[in-house]
Amino acid sequence: MHNVPNAPSRWPRAVALASALLIALTACGDDPFAYDWSDAPDTVLVYSLSRPELNLPSGFNFLQGRPIRVEDLSSTGEWDAVVDTRDGEIVLLPPGAFGIVTTARITTLEGMQLEDVRSAPSDTTVYVEADPVPVRSGNVYVVKTNRSSGSFGSSCVYYAKLEAVDIDADAGRLTFRYVTNPICNSLDLVPPD
């Protein structure tokens, strides 16, 4: 075994680097694992599935924040709710309304505004799995998304809240504002302070 005199040891340098990194990550009490997200709502227009035109986006994926053409065969399992017209009014349909088995569900919070809803209901019995949910002004709707992969291979659902901006049953259109929490399985609908 050779002992090389005057060879600099790497341990003190590695310890100093690790200490500096740890201090930088914990400076000012910041959580290095916190996920910053905004509760500034986005607005989207989605068309009723009952319209005669094909290939209009009728479904919506809340985690990805994108409208989806439900008629596309590859879209099964990609959307959390579909807009349709039933008995002359705009409704939201969860995938279960089409016999698709997913975790996506919808609940209605009557007489509330989007900004007032701070968390999704934890009571799973208040969510609708397969029935039409009428969309009305003055209500907020909470959507539990379809299950998808999260960080580190975890299985996640996400929660979103939405409120109608413009409901036009005659034209078969719904414009709504929505906010989605991008944190796996978190019921919060506003980011932490």
C-alpha positions in Angstrom: 0.0 0.0 0.0 1.4 3.3 -1.1 0.9 6.4 0.9 1.4 9.4 -1.3 2.7 12.3 0.8 1.2 15.8 0.2 -1.8 14.3 -1.8 -4.8 16.5 -1.1 -7.6 14.7 0.6 -10.9 14.8 -1.3 -13.0 14.4 1.9 -12.7 17.9 3.2 -13.7 19.3 -0.3 -16.6 17.0 -0.6 -17.9 17.8 2.9 -17.6 21.5 2.2 -19.5 21.2 -1.1 -22.2 19.1 0.5 -22.5 21.6 3.4 -22.7 24.6 1.0 -25.4 22.8 -1.0 -27.4 22.0 2.1 -27.2 25.6 3.3 -28.3 26.9 -0.1 -31.3 24.5 -0.1 -32.5 25.4 3.4 -31.7 29.1 3.3 -34.5 31.3 4.5 -36.5 28.3 5.6 -37.4 27.2 2.0 -38.5 23.6 1.6 -36.3 22.1 -1.1 -39.0 19.7 -2.0 -41.8 22.3 -2.2 -43.6 22.5 -5.5 -44.5 26.0 -6.5 -47.8 26.4 -8.4 -50.2 29.1 -9.1 -53.9 29.3 -8.4 -54.4 31.9 -11.2 -57.2 30.4 -13.2 -57.0 29.5 -16.9 -60.0 29.8 -19.2 -61.0 27.3 -21.8 -63.7 26.8 -24.4 -65.1 23.2 -24.8 -67.9 22.1 -27.2 -70.9 19.9 -26.5 -70.6 16.3 -27.7 -74.1 16.8 -29.1 -73.0 19.2 -31.7 -73.3 17.8 -35.3 -69.7 18.7 -36.2 -67.1 16.0 -35.7 -63.7 16.6 -34.1 -64.5 19.5 -31.9 -62.9 19.2 -28.4 -65.6 18.0 -26.0 -63.4 16.5 -23.4 -60.9 18.1 -21.0 -57.8 16.8 -19.3 -57.3 18.9 -16.1 -53.8 17.9 -15.3 -52.5 18.7 -18.7 -54.8 21.6 -19.2 -55.9 20.7 -22.6 -59.2 20.1 -24.5 -59.5 16.7 -26.1 -61.4 15.3 -29.1 -63.4 12.5 -27.6 -64.1 10.9 -30.9 -60.4 10.1 -31.4 -60.0 6.4 -30.5 -56.7 7.1 -28.7 -58.3 9.6 -26.4 -59.9 7.0 -24.1 -58.6 7.5 -20.6 -57.0 10.8 -21.6 -59.9 13.1 -20.4 -61.5 13.7 -17.0 -64.8 15.2 -18.1 -66.8 15.6 -21.3 -69.2 18.5 -22.1 -72.6 17.5 -23.5 -76.1 18.8 -23.8 -78.9 16.9 -22.0 -82.5 18.0 -21.8 -81.6 21.5 -23.1 -78.8 22.2 -20.7 -75.0 21.9 -20.6 -73.7 19.0 -18.4 -70.4 17.5 -17.5 -70.0 13.8 -17.9 -67.4 11.8 -16.1 -65.9 8.8 -18.0 -68.1 6.4 -16.1 -71.1 7.9 -18.0 -69.7 6.1 -21.0 -68.9 2.9 -19.2 -65.2 3.7 -19.0 -63.7 2.6 -15.7 -61.4 5.4 -14.3 -61.0 7.3 -11.0 -62.3 10.5 -12.6 -65.2 12.0 -10.6 -67.1 15.3 -10.3 -68.9 17.1 -7.4 -70.9 20.3 -7.3 -70.4 23.0 -4.6 -73.5 25.1 -4.9 -73.5 28.9 -4.4 -69.7 29.3 -4.3 -67.1 31.2 -6.2 -63.9 29.8 -7.6 -61.7 31.8 -5.2 -63.7 30.6 -2.1 -63.0 26.9 -2.7 -59.7 26.1 -0.9 -59.8 22.3 -1.0 -61.5 19.4 -2.6 -64.0 17.4 -0.5 -62.4 14.4 1.1 -65.7 12.6 1.3 -65.6 10.3 -1.7 -69.4 9.8 -1.6 -70.1 13.3 -2.8 -68.4 12.7 -6.2 -70.4 11.6 -9.2 -69.0 8.6 -11.1 -71.4 8.1 -14.0 -74.3 10.6 -14.0 -74.6 13.9 -15.9 -73.7 16.9 -13.7 -75.7 20.0 -14.8 -73.5 23.1 -15.2 -75.0 26.3 -13.7 -73.7 29.8 -13.0 -73.0 30.3 -9.3 -71.6 26.9 -8.7 -68.1 25.5 -8.5 -67.3 22.0 -9.7 -64.5 19.9 -8.3 -62.9 17.3 -10.5 -60.9 14.3 -9.3 -58.8 13.3 -12.3 -58.1 9.9 -13.8 -55.2 8.1 -12.2 -51.8 8.8 -13.7 -48.1 8.4 -12.9 -46.5 10.9 -10.6 -43.0 11.5 -9.5 -40.9 8.5 -8.6 -43.4 6.1 -10.2 -46.2 6.9 -7.7 -49.9 6.4 -8.7 -51.7 9.8 -8.4 -55.0 11.5 -8.8 -55.1 15.3 -9.0 -57.9 17.7 -8.1 -59.2 20.7 -10.0 -61.9 23.3 -9.5 -63.9 25.1 -12.2 -66.7 27.6 -12.7 -68.6 28.4 -15.8 -67.9 31.8 -17.4 -70.3 31.3 -20.4 -72.9 28.5 -20.7 -74.5 28.4 -24.2 -76.7 25.3 -24.5 -78.2 26.5 -27.8 -74.8 26.8 -29.4 -73.4 23.8 -27.5 -70.5 25.6 -25.9 -69.1 25.9 -22.4 -66.4 28.4 -21.4 -65.0 27.8 -17.9 -62.2 29.0 -15.6 -60.3 26.3 -13.8 -57.3 25.7 -11.4 -55.6 22.3 -11.0 -53.4 21.3 -8.2 -50.3 19.6 -9.8 -49.4 17.8 -6.5 -50.0 14.1 -6.4 -53.1 13.2 -4.3 -53.3 16.6 -2.6 -56.8 18.0 -1.9 -55.6 21.6 -1.7 -57.0 23.9 -4.4 -54.9 26.9 -3.4 -51.1 26.7 -3.1 -49.5 26.9 0.4 -48.5 30.3 1.7 
